[in-house]
Amino acid sequence: MAAQHLPAADSPHLHLVVATVAEALAQQHVNSTEWRGALTLDAYLRREDHLLAQVLAKDGGLTPWMLVYQPPPNAHGEAQERRVLCGCESIRKKALLAKRDGGGLEVVVAHGICSVFCPEELRGRGYAGRMMSDLGKRLKHWQVDDVKQNTSAFSVLYSDIGKEFYKARGWQPFPSAHISLPATSSPNNALAGIAKLESEDLEELCAIDASILRARLSHDSSPRTLVALLPDLATLQWHHAREDFVATELHPADGKGTTPEFMDGGRGAIVEVKGGSRVWCYWTRVWTNPQEEAPNTLHILRIVIEDEYPDFRPASSSGIEVARTERLAVVEAIASILAFAQVQAERSGMQEVQLWNPTSTTLAAAQLLDQQAAVVEREKESIASLQWYGEGSWEDVEWVCNEKYGWC
């Protein structure tokens, strides 16, 4: 279609639709330059098929969306072929919602948005903005047949183009910070008592985590509505399926597509705290495009503390002092599993360990390993953004456990 014949972004002939299988595959070919990272095109397409077979995404869990131009019928009244202008995907997720002032806890539907892409030759015409505006409205009632309210609670995305574009379409930027520790084979912490987590350990631990999270949200007296994406088994399996595929493609152990040896470091680590409670974490490795300057990173997907302390809030100087004096055993336990993560990162060619939106307790633990560890506020990449569909304003909402496991 010639440039002069492209419709305006507000044209009534533009429609947000669910892509056909052929359209979705064509979009993957187009967006591969942006999203395949270190993979070849062929490997990227196979990875996307692999992820679509995971519990979180299969059977309609993932929806491929397209903004299409559907020209009016021609002079003979015949329908004309539609053209895809841009696309994205959404993944249905489970979430918890605690109403303000102890008003009750609900399991709700939320959606994660990913793979937003517009071909370079079509940029600057407002198509991506039109798609996102329409998508925000559509997701409010998308795939909610089994919930009482008949609406989604919210949708989230992680912007790599700063805060303003998605904010203008309804997704408000929420805290997007992290701490980093260097990968090393000699961490500043003893590793005694650490056990690695295997895939078969995760189902039980996810159930325990969900129970703890429900209790903490139910008893929180915040004047704001609390929401959290549920860190369930399906979510972790999706991350690990992605990690396994990329690891095998980039580092086949014997040239035959087997999992590389460094992957025997497990899915995370667990350690007992004095008094019998435990601390554990899950992680995933991310290999970046060799053409980019970003480091390969072992991301801590989630840290779980098995006690009654509702440590949700962002790290603060006063909070760190409280953690060091009143929760030292927990701080030391977290430090030990972060140190174990540093070793696993070094083994697998990662340059750093990264953890999103740390609490005071977690930051105090990181500073036991590296006194210079500090919170970095992201301004452009992986900006956690949320569009609220519930009662009141997004300003009345607090997004807790805003950790890497929610990313998609």
N, C-alpha and C positions, 0 to 999 in steps of 0.2 A: 504494500500500500504506500503510495507516494506520501511524502510528508505533508503536502498541502491538503490531502484528503483525510488526514487523521482528525478524529473528532475532538472537541473540547472536553476537558475533564468533567464538566457539568452536563454533558450530553445525556439526553434520556435514552440513548442507544447504548450506553455503557451499563453493564450488569455484573454484579458479584455472583459467581456461580461456583458450584462444586465441579472440579475438573474431571474430565473423563480420564481413563487410564492413559490414553495416548497423549492427552494434553499434559498430564502430570509428568510423564516421562520426557516429553519435549521440554518442559520447564526445567527439569533436572539437568538436561544437557546444557541449557542456557545458563543456569545459575551456578554450574559447576566451577566456573572460574572464581567465583566468590566464596563458595562454601566447601570445596573439596579439600582444602588445606594441603597436606603433603601427599595426598592420594592421587593416582592417575584418574582420568575420567572413567575408565572401565571399573576401577576399584571403587570409586565414589558411587557409581550407579549400583554396584553390588552391595555396598554398605547400606544404601538407602532401602534396598529390598530386604536386607537382613534386619534392619531396624523396624521395618513395617511388619515383620513377623513376630515382633516382641509383644508381650501381653499388653503393655501400655498403649501400643499403636494399632494392633490388629483389630479386625472386626469392627471397623469404623472408629476406633480410638483416635486415629489421625485422619484429619480431613484436609485434602488439598484444595485450596481456593484459587480462583482466577478472576481478575477483572477482564471482561471481554467486551469487544465492540461487536454488536450485532446489527449490521446495516439493515435498513428497512427493505422490504421486498423490492425486487427490481421491477421494471416497467411491465413485465409479464406476470407479476404477482408471485414470482418464485422466491422462496427463501434464499438468502445469501449466506455463505459460510462466515462464521464468526471468527474474530481474530483475538488471540490472547495478547493482552498488553502488559500484564505483570501478575505476579502470584505470590502466595505464601502458604503456610500450613498452620493448623491448630491441632492441639492434642488435648483431649478431655482428661481432666485430673480431678482427684478427690481433694477436698480441703476441709478444714475445720473453721467454724465461725463461732466466736463467743460474744454474745451481745453485751453491750456496755453495762457496767454496774452489776455484774453477776446475773444477767438476764437469761442465761441458758446457753447450752452448747448444741450446735447442729453440725452434721456432716452435709456438706454442700458440693455442688458442681462448680468447677472453675476451668478455665481454658488457658493453655500456654501457647503463645504464638511464636512461630519460628520461620526461618527460610524466606524472609521477605526479600523480594528481588524484582527489580525492573531493568530490562535490557538498557544498555547505555544509550542506544539510539532513540529510546523513547523517554528518557529522563528529561526533567525540566518542564513537563507538560501537565503535571498535577495528577498523573494517573495513580501513582503509589499513594498519594494523599487521599484520593477518592476511594481507592480500595480499602484503606485502613479505616476511614470514616464509616464506610458501609459495613465493614467487618465488625467493628465495635458494636454497632447496633444489632447485627445478626447474631453475634455470640451470646447476647443477653438471653435469648430463648433457644439456643442451640443445644440439642442432646440433653434435655432436662425432663424427659418423660417420667423419670422415676423419683423426682423430688417434689415435695409438697408445694413449694412456692412457684413452680413452673418457670423459674428464671435461674440463670447462673448467678452466683454471688459476685464474681469478678473475673477478669482476664488479666494475664500478665505477659510481658515480653521483656527482652533484654537487648536494649538498643546499642548498636555499635556506631551510631552516627550522632551521639550526643543526646541532649535532653529535650530540645525544642520541637523537633518534627513530630514525635509521637505525643508529646504533651498537647500540641495543638489539635490532635485527633482524639483526645480523651484519656490517654495513658499518662498518669502523673508519675514523675520520677520519685522514687523512694530511696532511702539510704543505700548507697552503692560504694562500699568501702571494703578493703581487704588488708591483711597482713601477709608478708612473705618471709620465708626462712630459706636460707641457701641449702641446696642439696649437699650432703656430706657423708662420708663414711665414718667420721669421728665426731658425733654430736656432743654437745656439752651437757650430757645427761646419761646416767646409767640406764641400761635397758633391761635390768632384771625384772622378772615378773610379767613381761609383755608377751601376749599371745597374739598371733596373727589370726585374722578372721578369714574363713573360707566361704564360698558361696552357700554351702549348706547351713551355715550359721545364721544367715541373714533373716530368714523368715521369722524365727523366734525373737531375734533382737528387734526387728521392725515392729512386731506385735507389742513388745515391752515398751518400746519408744512411743508408740501410738497411745498406749495406756497412760504413760507419764505425761505426754503432751496434753491429752484430754483433761487429766486432773489439774494440771497447771493452768490451762486456759479457763477451766470451770471455776477455779477459786481465785482468779486474778480479779482485783477490784478496780481495774482501769476504768476511767470514765469514757473510754473510747471502745469501739468495736474491735476485737482482735481477730485476725485471720491468719491462717497458716496453711500452706500447701502440705498435704500429708506425705511424710517421708516413708512411703510404703514400699513393699517388696518390688512391685511392678516398676516403680520409678527407678530404684537402684539397679534392677536387672537391665533396664533400658540403657543406663549409663555404662554398665559393665559390658553389655553387648557391643556398644560402640567402641569402647576401649579395646576389647579383645580383637575385634575385626581389624582395627587400625594397627594394633601391635603386630598381628600376624602378617598383615600386608607389608609393613615396613621392616619387620625384623623376624622373618621366618627362621626358626631354629635350625632347620636342616635343609632349607631350600624346597621343602615340600608342603609349605603352608601350615606347619605346626606352630603351637604357641611358643613364643620365646621363653627361655629359661627364667628371665627376671620376673616373669609374671607369677612365679611360685611364691612371691612375697605376700600373696593374699589380697583380700578385698578391703582390708583395714586392720585395725589393731584394737585390743581390749586389755584393760588392766584393772586389778582390784584396788580400791581405795581403802585406807584404814577404816575399819568398822564394817566391812563386808559389802558395801555398795561398789558399783563398777563405773568406769568411764570407758566409752568406746567411740571409734570413729570409722567412717567409710570413706574411701577415696577412689579417684579415677585419674588416669594419666591422659594428658592432652598433648599431642605432637603438633607443632605449628608448621606452617608452610616454610620450607627452607629459604624462600625468597624474602621472608619477613624477619624483622628484628626481634619479635616477641620470643621469649624463652619457652622451651618445653616445660610443662608445669604438671606437677602432681597436685591435683585439687582435692582438698578435704571437702567431701560432699556434705558431711553432717557430723557434728560432735554431740554425743548423748551423755548426760550426767544422771546417774541413777540415784537421785536423792530428791528431797522435797523443796530445794531452793529454786524458785522460779527466775533463773538468771536469763531474762530475755533481752534486756535493754542494751543499747550500744555501750561500748567501753568508755569509761570516764576516769579521770585521775582519782577521784574519791572512791569510785568503785574498785579500782585496782588495789588501793590501800586496804579496803575492807576484805577483798579476796585474799590478799597476802597475810592478813592477820587472823581472819576468822575462817578461812577455807583453804588453808595452806595445803592440806593433804590432797584436796581436789586439784588445786593448782599444780602440784607436783605430779599427780597422775596424768593430767592433760599434757604436761611437759614431756613426760616419758613417751606417750604415744605420738606426739609431734616429732620427737627425736627419732623414733622408729620410722616415721614417715620420711624424714630426711634421708635416712639410710636407704630406704626403698627407692626414693627419688634418684639418688646417686647411682644405684645399681641399674636403673632402667634408662639412664641417659637424660633425665630431667635436670633442669638447672635450678629449680626452686620448688618449694612447697607453698601453696597459697590457700588461705582460708578467708571466706567472705564474712563481712559484718560481725567481727568478733565481739563477744561480751567482755566485760571487765575481767572475769575469771580466765577466759581464754587468752586475752592479751597479757595478763600477768604470767601465764604459763609460757607464752612465747618469749617473754623477756627474760625468763630463766635460761633460755637457750641462746638468746641474742639480745644483749642489753639495748641494742639500737632498734629492735623491732618496734615499728610504729604503724599506726593506721594510715592507709593511703586512700584518699577520697578520689574515686574515679569520676572523670568529667566527660568522657567520650565513649569508652568501650564498656559493654556489659552493664549498662545502666538499667537497674531493676525498675520496671515501670508497671503500674497497676491501674486498670480502669474498673471503677466500682459500680456495680449494678444494684446494690441494696438500698436500704433506707438511709436517708441523710446524705451527707457529702463525703467525698473521699478524705476530707480533712478530719472526719470523725473516725477514721480507720487507722489501726496500727498493724502493720505487717510484721509478724514475729517469725522467728526461725527463717529469716530471709537468707538462706544459705545456698551453696552451689547446687544442691540436689534439685532445686526448683528450676534450674536452667534447662532450656530445650532449644 
